[in-house]
């Protein structure tokens, strides 16, 4: 029994050491207004983004290798089980698998990534949208924590050699994030 406990402790220690450290950043909780347009018109909803843990651009480099070797599905599998935060859009709550933050023009750029639910008809009809398995909110805030951004509802990623994440929308379906505002800092 003691060997099992020691082995379990060792495995937990290795797992904890493999989790990226928290990057310096100004905030952990933001509010915004999500504005989406589709065939039924334009609508807006309140949105809250909460980051429990940040990943720096430097730390996100290793995800590029995952993408290169196995594509979007491999990245989605690699992020399974992570809980870096929460995205609340109207009454819908979604776990955030990755929050990347980097300094940008005197403020910060944030990327909140959440795996999206793939609809049954996408799978059964073999629609190309299944290759866009993420929902992404990306925004820039100034040193006061205020800013604007984009909301990508069906997105795929690519990661360059420096760790910067590039977003590819399915059919250009994206929206705006307006009135982004820092509510609470986790520093």
ABEGO torsion letter per residue (X at the ends): XAAAAAAAAAAAAAAAAABBBBBBBABABBBBBBBBBBAAEBBBBBBBBBBABBBBAAAAAAAAAAAAAAEAAAAAAAABGBBAEBBBBEABBBBBABBBBBBBGGBBBBBBBBBBBBBAAAAAAGBAAAABABBBBBBBBBAAGBBBBBBBABBBBBBBAAGBBBBBBBGGBBBBBBGBBBABBAX
